[in-house]
Amino acid sequence: MFPKYINNNMKKILLWVLLIVMGSVCHAEDITIHYKGMKAKVEQMVKDSVTVTVEGAHVNITSLYKDHKLTLRLRGKSDDGQLVLKTAGKAKVKLDGLTLTSQEGAPLHLKNKKKVEVTAAKGTTNSLTIAACIDTVSHKASAVWAKDKLRLSGKGTLDIVATGDGCRGIKSKKDITIEELTLHVTTTGNNLGEKPFGFPGMPEGGFPNFGNDSTRRGGFPAFPGGFPAFGNDSTRRGGFPAFPGGFPAFGNDSTQRGGMPSFSFDDIPEEVKKQFEEMRKNFNMRPEGGDSTGMGMGGFGGKHKYVAATKGIASKGKITINSGAVTVRTSTAGAEGIEGKEGIVFNGGTIDVLSPDDAINANAVIEFNGAHVTARSTGNDAVDANPQGGFFMPFGNDNAQNIEPAIIIRGGTVYAWSQVGPPEEGLDSDFAPLAIEGGTIFSVGGGMGEMPSVPTNETARQPTALLIGLHIMKDAPVQLLDGDGALIGTITVPFALRRSASLVSSPAFKLGGTYTVKTAGYEKSFTFNEPFMVVR
């Protein structure tokens, strides 16, 4: 390979030089962008099928590659910059010491047709900030906006900040996956508006008559025939059908596992069903407080709907967190922390979410498999799963109650804390089953009539207790002890809540074992005679 006159030392030096050069060529990004103030400099290694335009610190890149994975490196700082990336194929965007603020629209706007990976280079701190979201149609209203699948990774740090009204942290129309990354997401803007309820709410005086009077305004529409008793009379016509044997218990009733039975609405006239279907499309089936008189309700079972709610991480697909450290903070009504329309999966890492609305929300199954998750809501549920076919979705595609679990906990640590009391819960599965197969669990909330979403003896594969009446004292330790008085674990909750309905479960729990929960002003011992039990 080398001429004979080159000695061994020179050979070694040449080999090192050759390796460095080859390494530089192999690992060079197709495009490197240097942001500096109001300008951006672009180094473009690959030009075939890739178009780049620069206007100040705003860079637009279009790639027609379908097979080649386009790679980009972003560096520098700009207080008014943006990257709009449109790709036909996959792409990887490496953030290497980037501080990028957009004064209008997403600083990282990904019009991708295939998956894009956004990675923080090892040891670097990077930030993406969105200051305004006036044009929410053309300039997507989040610090990171992706049209297709999005993967967030890397051994660096990424700070996502959304300060503008209507601005979200991260939004994707498809799945989001997070791995390794230290990710901080903060939203502080206001919502752009509020949509009306499906139910206009009850008038003063409370619930309207459920008879044939169809002139009353607000609340439920009139039910022909009136509202039947919840007893054994199954012959009444109109309104809700009677519940044979009365209304079942929501707890450990051996004849009614899992709370409410499925409903049958065969006796309800078609015109009433149509009214319900229209209303069902516009609300999320939960009480939302009373009117200004204190006599009515703000739309029975209703939930506020906001225009451009300033959520932390939102996906119309599924969100999966495999590893890393994820912190989410939102501050405005309706601003959920993490929302995955098609489900959320926590496989690993540390996740800490604080939100005035649901800290973690999905319209499908939420799975906890091995992460350490702390979800806290100051005004709603901590963890809320709303699967199709869940409780009180009678006129959708599935009129039967959902028999599949809406929340599944297999491992890790799940701290789910709602600090507002009834009817909000730490873990809300919308009356669909809640399955506990492992993990350390401590929830705080109220629930409906002090009975939150709970497992049954069939879905509690790890012994689980519901503690009703547990007084949560701010920053006071809650201790869990075994039968010998040995400490199993200690939990400290950063707020106070009287008479919490709290779920507790631990891998240390065994059937037949006796355990004690102890805190300031409360001490209760219990023995697991069944996989799930209620402790009062």
C-alpha positions in Angstrom: 0.0 0.0 0.0 2.8 2.4 0.9 6.1 2.9 -0.9 9.0 1.0 0.7 10.9 4.2 1.6 8.2 5.3 4.1 9.0 4.0 7.5 6.6 2.6 10.1 6.1 5.8 12.0 5.1 7.7 8.8 2.8 4.8 7.9 1.0 5.2 11.2 0.7 9.0 10.7 -0.7 8.6 7.2 -3.2 5.9 8.3 -4.5 8.3 11.1 -4.9 11.1 8.6 -6.7 8.8 6.1 -9.1 7.6 8.8 -9.8 11.2 9.9 -10.5 12.3 6.4 -12.7 9.3 5.7 -14.5 9.7 8.9 -15.2 13.4 8.1 -16.6 12.5 4.7 -18.8 9.6 6.0 -20.3 11.5 8.8 -20.7 14.9 7.2 -24.3 16.2 7.2 -25.9 16.8 3.8 -26.8 20.3 5.0 -25.4 22.4 7.9 -27.1 25.6 9.0 -25.4 28.2 11.1 -27.8 30.7 12.7 -26.3 34.1 13.7 -28.6 36.9 14.7 -30.8 37.8 11.8 -29.0 35.7 9.3 -28.4 32.0 8.5 -25.5 30.5 6.6 -26.1 27.2 4.8 -23.5 24.7 3.8 -25.0 22.3 1.3 -23.1 19.1 0.6 -25.9 17.4 -1.4 -27.6 19.5 -4.0 -29.2 17.0 -6.4 -33.0 16.9 -5.7 -32.6 19.3 -2.8 -33.6 23.0 -2.9 -32.6 25.5 -0.3 -33.8 29.1 0.0 -32.7 31.6 2.7 -34.3 34.8 3.7 -32.6 36.4 6.7 -32.6 33.6 9.3 -35.5 31.8 7.8 -34.4 28.7 5.9 -36.7 26.6 3.6 -35.5 23.2 2.4 -37.3 20.9 0.0 -36.0 17.4 -0.6 -37.4 15.1 -3.3 -35.3 12.1 -2.1 -37.4 9.1 -1.3 -34.7 6.6 -0.6 -31.9 8.7 0.7 -32.2 9.8 4.4 -31.5 13.6 4.4 -29.3 14.7 7.3 -29.1 18.2 8.7 -27.0 19.9 11.5 -28.3 23.1 13.1 -26.0 25.4 15.1 -25.9 28.9 16.5 -28.5 31.4 17.7 -31.3 33.6 16.3 -34.1 35.5 17.9 -36.1 35.5 14.7 -35.3 32.3 12.7 -37.0 29.2 11.4 -36.4 26.0 9.5 -39.2 24.7 7.2 -38.2 21.3 6.0 -40.3 19.5 3.4 -39.2 15.9 2.6 -40.4 13.1 0.4 -38.3 10.6 2.4 -36.9 10.2 5.9 -34.7 12.9 7.5 -32.6 13.4 10.6 -32.1 16.9 12.1 -29.2 17.1 14.6 -29.3 20.1 17.0 -25.8 20.9 18.0 -25.8 23.9 20.3 -28.9 25.6 18.8 -30.9 28.5 20.3 -33.7 29.3 17.8 -36.7 31.6 18.4 -39.5 32.1 15.9 -41.5 35.3 16.2 -44.4 33.7 14.3 -45.0 30.0 13.7 -43.0 26.9 14.4 -39.2 27.4 14.5 -38.9 23.8 13.5 -41.7 23.2 10.9 -41.5 19.6 9.5 -43.6 18.9 6.4 -42.4 15.4 6.3 -44.0 12.5 4.4 -42.0 9.9 6.3 -40.5 9.8 9.8 -38.1 12.6 10.9 -35.7 12.2 13.8 -34.8 15.3 15.8 -31.8 14.6 17.9 -29.8 16.6 20.4 -26.0 16.1 20.1 -24.3 14.5 23.1 -23.5 17.1 25.8 -25.2 20.0 24.1 -28.1 22.2 25.3 -30.5 23.3 22.7 -33.7 25.4 22.7 -36.6 26.0 20.4 -39.0 28.9 21.3 -42.2 30.0 19.6 -43.3 33.6 20.4 -46.6 34.0 18.5 -49.2 31.9 16.7 -51.3 34.5 15.0 -51.5 32.6 11.7 -52.3 29.1 13.0 -53.1 27.7 9.5 -50.0 28.6 7.5 -47.5 28.9 10.4 -48.1 25.8 12.5 -48.7 26.7 16.1 -46.1 24.8 18.1 -42.3 25.0 18.7 -41.9 21.6 16.8 -44.6 20.7 14.3 -44.5 17.5 12.3 -46.8 16.3 9.5 -45.8 12.7 9.8 -44.0 10.5 12.4 -41.6 12.2 14.7 -38.7 10.7 16.8 -37.0 12.8 19.5 -33.7 11.4 20.7 -30.1 12.1 21.6 -27.9 12.3 24.7 -28.2 16.1 24.9 -30.8 18.5 26.2 -33.7 20.1 24.3 -35.8 22.9 25.8 -39.1 23.6 24.2 -40.8 26.9 25.1 -44.1 28.2 23.8 -44.9 31.7 25.0 -47.4 32.9 22.4 -51.2 32.6 22.8 -52.5 29.5 21.1 -48.9 28.0 20.9 -48.2 24.4 21.8 -44.9 22.8 22.6 -44.7 19.8 20.3 -47.4 18.7 17.9 -47.5 15.8 15.3 -50.2 14.6 13.1 -48.8 11.1 13.5 -46.9 9.1 16.1 -44.3 10.6 18.5 -41.4 8.5 20.0 -39.0 9.8 22.6 -35.7 8.1 23.5 -32.7 9.0 25.6 -33.3 12.7 25.3 -33.5 15.2 28.2 -36.6 17.1 27.2 -38.2 20.1 28.9 -41.5 21.4 27.5 -43.1 24.6 28.8 -46.2 26.5 27.5 -47.3 29.8 29.0 -49.6 31.4 26.5 -53.4 31.7 26.7 -55.9 29.7 24.5 -57.2 31.6 21.5 -60.8 31.0 22.5 -63.4 28.5 23.8 -65.8 26.4 21.9 -69.4 26.0 23.2 -70.5 22.9 25.0 -72.5 20.1 23.4 -74.9 20.5 26.3 -75.7 24.1 27.0 -76.0 23.4 30.7 -78.8 23.2 33.2 -80.9 26.3 33.9 -81.3 27.7 37.4 -83.2 25.3 39.5 -81.1 22.3 38.4 -82.2 19.4 36.3 -85.2 20.0 34.0 -88.2 17.8 34.0 -87.7 14.6 32.0 -91.3 14.5 30.9 -93.0 15.5 27.7 -92.3 19.2 28.1 -89.8 19.9 25.3 -89.8 23.6 25.7 -87.3 23.8 28.6 -84.0 25.2 27.8 -80.6 23.8 28.9 -79.6 20.5 30.4 -80.9 17.2 28.9 -83.7 17.3 26.4 -87.1 16.1 27.5 -87.5 12.3 27.7 -90.9 11.0 26.4 -92.5 9.1 29.2 -90.3 10.6 31.9 -87.3 9.3 33.7 -88.0 5.8 35.1 -86.9 4.6 38.6 -83.7 2.8 38.9 -85.4 -0.2 40.3 -86.9 -3.5 39.1 -89.6 -2.0 36.9 -88.3 -2.7 33.4 -91.6 -1.9 31.7 -91.4 1.9 31.7 -91.2 3.5 28.3 -89.0 6.5 27.4 -86.0 7.9 29.1 -83.3 5.7 30.5 -84.3 2.0 31.0 -84.6 0.7 34.5 -81.7 -1.0 36.1 -82.9 -4.4 37.3 -82.1 -4.7 40.9 -81.3 -1.0 41.3 -78.1 0.8 40.6 -75.1 -1.5 41.1 -72.3 -0.7 43.4 -69.1 0.8 41.9 -66.8 -1.2 44.0 -66.2 -4.8 45.0 -69.7 -6.1 44.6 -69.3 -9.7 43.6 -72.2 -9.6 41.3 -71.3 -6.4 39.5 -67.6 -6.5 38.8 -66.3 -3.3 37.2 -69.1 -0.9 38.2 -71.9 0.0 35.8 -73.3 -2.7 33.5 -73.8 -2.2 29.8 -76.8 -0.1 28.8 -79.7 -0.9 26.5 -81.4 2.0 24.8 -83.9 0.2 22.6 -86.8 2.1 24.2 -85.5 5.6 23.4 -87.1 7.2 20.4 -84.9 7.8 17.3 -85.3 11.6 17.5 -83.9 11.6 21.0 -81.0 9.4 19.9 -80.2 11.8 17.2 -80.1 14.7 19.7 -77.7 12.7 21.9 -75.5 11.9 19.0 -75.1 15.5 18.1 -74.3 16.4 21.7 -72.0 13.5 22.1 -69.8 14.8 19.3 -69.1 18.0 21.2 -68.2 17.0 24.7 -66.1 14.5 26.7 -68.6 13.2 29.2 -67.6 14.6 32.5 -69.1 17.2 34.9 -67.5 20.6 34.7 -69.0 22.6 37.6 -72.1 24.7 38.1 -73.4 28.0 36.6 -73.1 31.4 38.3 -76.1 30.6 40.5 -74.7 27.4 41.8 -78.0 25.7 40.9 -77.3 24.3 37.5 -74.4 22.5 35.8 -72.0 23.7 33.2 -73.2 21.1 30.7 -73.9 17.7 32.3 -70.9 15.4 31.6 -69.5 18.2 29.6 -65.9 19.3 29.2 -64.6 22.7 28.0 -63.4 22.7 24.5 -60.7 25.3 23.7 -59.5 26.8 20.4 -55.8 26.2 20.1 -55.3 25.0 23.7 -51.7 25.5 24.7 -50.8 21.8 25.3 -47.3 20.5 26.0 -46.9 17.4 23.8 -49.8 16.5 21.5 -50.2 13.8 18.8 -53.1 12.7 16.7 -51.4 9.3 16.7 -49.7 7.4 19.5 -47.0 8.7 21.9 -44.3 6.3 23.1 -41.6 7.2 25.6 -38.9 4.6 25.9 -36.2 6.3 27.9 -34.7 9.7 28.8 -36.0 12.4 31.1 -39.2 14.3 30.1 -40.6 17.3 32.0 -43.8 19.0 30.8 -45.3 22.2 32.3 -48.5 23.9 31.1 -50.3 26.8 32.8 -53.6 27.7 31.0 -57.0 26.1 31.4 -57.5 23.3 28.9 -53.7 23.0 28.4 -53.1 19.3 28.8 -49.6 18.1 29.5 -49.2 15.0 27.2 -52.1 14.0 24.8 -51.9 11.0 22.5 -55.2 10.6 20.6 -54.4 7.0 19.7 -52.8 6.0 23.0 -49.7 6.6 25.2 -47.1 4.0 26.1 -44.5 4.6 28.9 -41.8 2.0 28.6 -39.0 3.7 30.5 -37.3 6.9 31.6 -38.5 9.6 34.0 -41.6 11.6 33.2 -42.8 14.6 35.2 -46.0 16.4 34.1 -47.8 19.3 35.8 -50.9 20.8 34.1 -54.1 22.6 35.0 -56.0 20.2 32.8 -55.4 16.5 32.3 -51.7 15.9 32.9 -51.8 12.8 30.7 -54.8 12.2 28.3 -55.6 9.7 25.5 -58.7 8.7 23.5 -57.4 5.2 23.7 -55.4 2.9 26.0 -52.7 4.4 28.3 -50.0 1.8 29.2 -47.3 2.1 32.0 -44.7 -0.6 31.4 -41.6 0.5 33.2 -41.2 4.3 33.5 -41.2 6.5 36.6 -44.2 8.8 35.9 -45.4 11.6 38.1 -48.6 13.1 36.6 -50.2 16.0 38.5 -53.2 18.1 37.6 -54.3 21.3 39.4 -57.8 21.3 37.9 -58.7 18.0 36.3 -57.7 14.3 36.1 -54.1 13.4 36.5 -54.3 10.4 34.0 -57.4 10.3 31.8 -58.1 7.5 29.2 -61.3 8.0 27.1 -61.5 4.9 24.9 -64.3 4.6 22.3 -67.1 2.6 23.8 -66.3 3.7 27.3 -68.9 4.8 29.8 -71.8 6.9 28.5 -70.9 6.8 24.8 -74.3 5.1 24.0 -74.9 6.4 20.5 -71.5 5.9 18.9 -70.4 2.9 16.9 -70.2 0.7 20.0 -73.2 0.9 22.3 -71.9 -1.6 24.8 -69.6 -0.7 27.6 -65.9 -1.2 26.7 -64.6 -4.5 28.2 -61.0 -3.8 27.3 -58.8 -2.0 29.8 -58.4 1.7 29.3 -55.4 2.0 31.7 -52.9 -0.8 32.1 -50.1 -0.6 34.6 -47.5 -3.4 34.3 -44.5 -1.9 36.0 -42.5 1.1 36.9 -43.8 3.8 39.2 -47.0 5.7 38.7 -47.8 8.7 40.8 -51.1 10.1 39.5 -52.3 13.2 41.5 -55.4 15.3 41.1 -55.5 18.0 43.7 -59.1 19.3 43.2 -61.2 16.6 44.7 -64.4 15.0 43.3 -65.2 14.3 40.6 -61.7 14.5 39.3 -59.4 11.5 39.7 -55.8 10.4 39.9 -56.5 7.6 37.4 -59.7 8.0 35.3 -60.5 5.1 32.9 -64.1 6.4 32.2 -65.6 3.3 33.7 -63.7 1.0 31.3 -61.6 -1.6 33.1 -58.4 -0.5 34.9 -55.8 -3.3 34.9 -52.9 -3.4 37.5 -50.3 -6.1 36.8 -47.3 -4.7 38.6 -45.5 -1.5 39.5 -45.6 0.9 42.4 -48.8 3.0 42.3 -50.1 5.8 44.4 -52.9 7.9 43.1 -54.6 10.9 44.7 -58.0 12.3 43.7 -61.7 12.3 44.4 -63.7 10.2 42.0 -67.5 10.0 41.6 -68.9 9.9 45.0 -65.5 9.0 46.5 -65.3 5.9 44.2 -62.8 6.5 41.4 -61.8 4.2 38.6 -60.7 1.0 40.2 -59.6 -2.5 39.2 -61.6 -5.6 40.0 -60.5 -8.9 41.4 -60.0 -10.0 37.8 -57.9 -7.0 36.6 -55.9 -6.6 39.8 -53.2 -9.2 39.2 -51.1 -7.4 41.8 -52.9 -6.7 45.1 -54.3 -3.2 45.1 -56.2 -1.2 47.8 -58.5 1.8 47.4 -58.1 4.0 50.5 -61.1 6.2 51.0 -60.8 9.1 53.4 -57.0 9.4 53.3 -56.1 12.9 54.3 -53.2 14.2 52.2 -51.1 16.8 54.0 -48.8 19.0 51.9 -45.2 17.8 52.0 -46.0 15.4 54.8 -44.7 11.9 54.2 -47.2 9.0 53.5 -45.6 5.8 54.7 -46.3 2.3 53.6 -45.4 -0.4 56.2 -45.5 -4.2 56.1 -47.0 -6.4 58.8 -43.9 -6.3 60.8 -43.8 -2.5 60.7 -40.9 -2.4 58.3 -41.0 0.5 55.9 -41.8 -0.4 52.3 -41.8 3.1 50.9 -42.5 6.8 51.5 -44.3 9.2 49.2 -44.5 13.0 49.7 -47.3 14.9 47.9 -46.8 18.7 47.2 -50.4 19.7 48.1 -53.2 19.0 50.6 -56.4 17.2 49.9 -58.9 16.1 52.5 -60.6 12.7 52.1 -58.7 11.6 49.1 -59.7 8.4 47.3 -56.3 6.9 46.7 -55.2 3.7 44.9 -52.1 2.1 46.3 -50.3 -0.9 45.0 -46.8 -2.3 45.3 -44.8 -5.4 44.2 -44.3 -6.0 47.9 -48.0 -6.7 48.4 -49.0 -10.3 48.7 -52.4 -12.0 49.2 -52.9 -12.7 52.8 -50.4 -10.0 53.9 -51.2 -7.2 56.3 -50.1 -3.6 55.5 -50.4 -0.1 57.0 -50.7 3.3 55.4 -49.7 6.1 57.8 -49.5 9.8 57.5 -50.3 12.8 59.8 -53.8 12.3 61.2 -54.4 9.0 59.4 -53.4 5.4 60.0 -55.1 2.4 58.5 -54.1 -1.3 58.4 -55.6 -3.8 56.1 -55.2 -7.4 55.0 -55.5 -8.6 51.4 -58.2 -11.2 51.4 -58.8 -10.4 47.7 -56.7 -9.0 44.9 -58.7 -5.7 45.1 -60.2 -4.3 48.3 -61.7 -1.0 49.5 -60.3 0.4 52.8 -62.5 2.9 54.6 
